[in-house]
């Protein structure tokens, strides 16, 4: 078995579809089908079975897939080591990053990296933080720029914190409870006691979203059982609805700076004793070699954004 054959089998197993695997591999579907047929003929075994759920592995296929995954990891680690030996004259890094952090960080960091390493190919995968953890564990990316887990952390991953970003409470303009807010020197927005909102309606994000996970922790630390009127996937939708009075929601400080004038809510700082913040971090796998190119990119991120304080 060669590297190409291993990649073919793994792609079909991962996608459960020859057509999807062909697109992923950038080859023609008939060519992929012929290659799989030849591999099975050489082995004298069927590796896949066609079902209503797609192309599923046979028992022999499962053994092949396990071996393929291990061998491809050896290939990948070897390529990284060669890139290191070549002193960054060639190579590739695959970075996982959240959509917002990509917008926030990449325009500053990526141009500098390309000046230092013009021949290093950079691939970007944009996903939410929870998805990036799984992508990193599966070895599909070299490292992730994401928000640190709120509670349970994957034991196979390392998290290097870069900067904290406080969460704001977003409400409708002239909310009745806003009269209790206090202006504090050095802060962009007034501060308010979250416990005042214990009986108020809230809009939250799904638990698969890191913002939703932080919100759950805030409620727990504030000893609030929230009256949740909406659970959404998009923070911008939550922000807009909060501005209309449907319910209050939580928005990270850095996010509050990217919106237009329309549907602007009132923002309030809340006490940090409730854990009202999240931490940008670099996540790496304990089981994967971190290339010199990856280390250089990580160092650039730390230099430009490490311990960055949110301006008032």
C-alpha positions in Angstrom: 0.0 0.0 0.0 1.3 3.5 -0.9 0.4 6.9 0.5 -2.0 7.6 -2.3 -3.9 4.4 -1.7 -4.1 5.1 2.0 -5.5 8.6 1.3 -8.1 7.2 -1.0 -9.4 4.6 1.5 -9.4 7.1 4.4 -11.2 9.8 2.3 -14.0 7.4 1.4 -14.3 6.1 4.9 -14.4 9.6 6.3 -17.0 10.9 3.8 -18.9 7.6 3.3 -19.2 8.5 -0.3 -17.0 8.0 -3.4 -18.2 11.2 -5.0 -17.5 13.3 -1.9 -14.1 11.7 -1.5 -13.3 12.3 -5.1 -14.1 16.0 -4.7 -12.0 16.1 -1.5 -9.1 14.5 -3.3 -9.5 16.6 -6.4 -9.7 13.5 -8.7 -12.3 12.2 -11.1 -14.9 9.8 -9.5 -14.4 7.0 -12.1 -10.6 7.1 -11.5 -11.2 6.8 -7.7 -13.6 3.9 -8.2 -11.2 2.0 -10.4 -8.4 2.6 -7.9 -10.5 1.2 -5.0 -11.5 -1.8 -7.1 -7.8 -2.5 -7.8 -6.9 -2.2 -4.2 -9.6 -4.6 -3.2 -8.6 -7.1 -5.9 -5.0 -7.0 -4.8 -6.0 -7.6 -1.2 -8.6 -10.2 -2.2 -11.0 -8.6 0.2 -13.8 -6.0 0.1 -13.0 -2.9 2.2 -16.4 -1.2 1.8 -20.1 -2.2 1.7 -22.8 0.0 0.1 -25.7 0.8 2.5 -28.4 3.3 2.9 -26.0 5.2 5.1 -23.4 5.4 2.4 -20.1 3.5 1.9 -19.3 1.8 5.2 -16.2 -0.1 6.1 -16.2 -3.9 6.4 -14.2 -5.6 9.2 -11.2 -5.8 6.9 -11.8 -2.2 5.9 -11.8 -1.1 9.6 -8.4 -2.8 10.0 -7.1 -1.1 6.8 -8.4 2.3 8.0 -6.7 2.0 11.3 -3.4 1.1 9.7 -3.9 3.9 7.1 -4.5 6.5 9.8 -1.3 5.5 11.7 0.9 5.3 8.5 -0.4 8.7 7.2 0.4 10.2 10.6 4.0 8.9 10.2 4.1 10.4 6.7 2.8 13.7 8.0 5.3 13.8 10.9 8.1 13.0 8.5 7.2 15.8 6.1 7.1 18.2 9.0 10.6 17.1 10.1 11.9 17.5 6.6 10.4 21.0 6.5 12.2 21.7 9.8 15.5 20.4 8.4 15.1 22.5 5.3 14.9 25.6 7.5 11.5 26.7 6.3 12.4 26.7 2.6 9.3 24.6 1.9 6.4 23.1 3.7 2.8 23.5 4.7 0.9 24.4 7.9 -2.8 23.9 8.4 -4.4 26.3 10.9 -7.7 26.0 12.6 -9.3 29.2 13.7 -12.7 30.6 14.6 -14.4 32.9 12.1 -14.1 36.0 14.3 -10.5 35.4 15.3 -9.7 34.9 11.6 -11.1 38.3 10.9 -9.3 39.8 13.9 -5.9 38.2 13.7 -5.1 37.0 10.2 -4.9 40.4 8.4 -2.2 41.3 10.9 -0.2 38.1 11.3 -0.4 36.3 8.0 1.3 39.1 5.9 4.2 39.1 8.3 4.5 35.3 8.2 4.5 35.3 4.4 7.3 37.8 4.3 9.4 35.6 6.6 8.3 32.3 5.0 7.2 33.0 1.4 7.4 29.3 0.4 5.4 27.9 3.2 1.9 27.1 2.2 -0.8 28.2 4.7 -4.1 26.4 4.8 -7.0 27.7 6.9 -9.9 25.9 8.4 -12.6 28.1 10.0 -14.8 26.4 12.6 -16.2 27.2 16.0 -14.0 26.4 19.1 -15.8 23.1 20.0 -15.4 21.8 16.4 -11.7 22.9 16.3 -11.0 20.7 19.4 -12.2 17.6 17.6 -10.5 18.6 14.3 -7.2 19.0 16.2 -7.6 15.6 18.0 -8.2 14.0 14.6 -5.0 15.4 13.3 -6.6 17.4 10.5 -4.9 20.7 11.6 -1.5 21.5 13.1 -2.8 23.9 15.7 -5.9 26.0 16.6 -6.4 29.6 17.4 -9.6 29.5 19.4 -11.3 30.2 22.7 -10.3 28.1 25.7 -12.8 25.4 26.9 -14.9 26.6 29.8 -15.2 23.4 31.8 -13.8 20.0 30.7 -10.6 20.1 28.7 -9.5 17.3 26.3 -6.6 15.6 28.0 -4.7 15.1 24.7 -4.6 18.9 24.0 -2.5 21.7 25.3 -4.0 25.2 25.7 -1.7 28.2 25.8 -3.6 31.4 26.8 -3.1 34.6 24.9 -5.6 37.2 26.0 -8.9 37.6 28.0 -11.9 39.3 26.5 -14.7 40.3 28.9 -18.4 39.5 28.2 -20.9 42.3 28.1 -24.6 42.2 28.8 -26.6 43.5 25.8 -30.1 44.8 26.4 -32.6 47.0 24.7 -32.0 50.8 24.8 -33.5 52.4 28.0 -34.0 49.0 29.7 -35.9 49.7 33.0 -33.0 48.2 35.0 -30.4 50.4 33.3 -31.1 53.0 36.0 -29.0 50.8 38.4 -25.9 50.9 36.1 -22.8 52.7 37.3 -20.2 54.5 35.3 -16.7 53.5 36.2 -13.6 55.4 35.1 -11.6 53.6 32.4 -14.5 51.5 31.1 -16.2 52.0 27.8 -19.6 51.0 29.2 -21.3 51.3 32.6 -21.3 48.3 35.0 -24.4 46.6 36.3 -25.2 43.8 38.8 -26.2 40.8 36.8 -28.4 39.5 39.6 -30.9 42.3 38.9 -31.7 40.4 35.7 -32.6 37.1 37.4 -36.2 37.3 36.4 -35.6 38.9 33.0 -35.8 37.0 29.6 -32.6 35.9 28.0 -31.4 35.0 24.5 -28.6 32.4 24.5 -26.5 30.6 22.0 -26.5 26.8 21.6 -24.3 24.8 24.0 -22.1 23.8 21.1 -21.0 27.4 20.7 -18.4 28.6 23.1 -20.4 31.8 23.8 -23.3 29.6 24.9 -21.0 27.6 27.2 -19.6 30.8 28.8 -23.2 32.1 29.3 -24.1 28.8 31.1 -21.1 29.2 33.4 -22.0 32.9 34.1 -25.6 31.9 35.1 -24.3 29.2 37.4 -21.8 31.5 39.1 -24.4 34.2 39.5 -26.8 31.6 40.9 -29.4 32.5 38.2 -31.8 30.1 36.7 -32.3 32.0 33.4 -35.7 32.5 31.7 -34.5 31.5 28.2 -36.9 32.7 25.5 -34.7 31.9 22.5 -31.7 29.7 21.8 -29.8 30.6 18.6 -26.7 29.7 16.6 -25.7 33.2 15.5 -24.5 35.9 17.9 -25.4 38.7 15.6 -29.0 37.5 15.5 -29.0 37.4 19.3 -27.5 40.9 19.5 -30.2 42.4 17.1 -33.0 40.7 19.0 -31.6 41.9 22.3 -31.8 45.5 21.0 -35.5 45.0 20.2 -36.3 44.0 23.8 -37.0 40.3 23.1 -34.4 39.4 25.8 -31.0 40.2 27.0 -27.9 38.4 25.8 -24.1 38.2 26.3 -21.7 39.6 23.7 -17.8 39.5 24.0 -16.3 43.0 24.1 -14.3 42.5 20.9 -17.5 41.5 19.1 -19.3 44.6 20.2 -16.9 46.7 18.1 -17.6 45.1 14.7 -21.3 45.8 14.4 -23.0 48.6 12.4 -25.2 51.3 13.8 -28.4 49.5 13.1 -30.0 47.4 16.0 -27.5 48.8 18.5 -28.3 47.5 22.1 -27.1 49.0 25.3 -24.0 47.3 26.7 -23.0 46.8 30.3 -20.0 45.3 32.0 -20.7 42.6 34.6 -18.7 41.6 37.5 -15.7 39.3 36.6 -16.5 37.1 39.7 -19.2 35.5 37.5 -16.5 34.4 35.0 -17.8 36.9 32.5 -15.0 36.5 30.0 -13.4 34.0 27.6 -9.7 33.4 26.8 -8.2 33.3 23.4 -5.6 30.5 23.2 -3.4 28.5 21.0 -4.3 24.8 21.2 -1.9 22.0 20.1 -2.0 18.3 20.4 0.3 16.4 22.7 0.5 13.6 20.1 1.6 15.7 17.2 4.9 17.2 16.1 4.7 21.1 16.1 6.8 22.2 13.1 9.2 25.1 13.1 6.8 27.0 10.7 3.9 26.4 13.1 6.0 27.6 16.0 6.9 30.8 14.1 3.3 31.5 13.3 2.3 31.0 16.9 5.1 33.3 18.1 3.9 36.0 15.8 0.3 35.7 17.2 1.7 35.9 20.8 3.9 38.9 20.0 1.1 40.9 18.4 -1.9 39.9 20.5 -0.6 38.3 23.7 -2.0 40.0 26.9 -3.7 42.6 24.7 -6.0 44.6 26.9 -9.4 45.7 25.6 -9.3 49.5 25.3 -11.7 51.6 27.2 
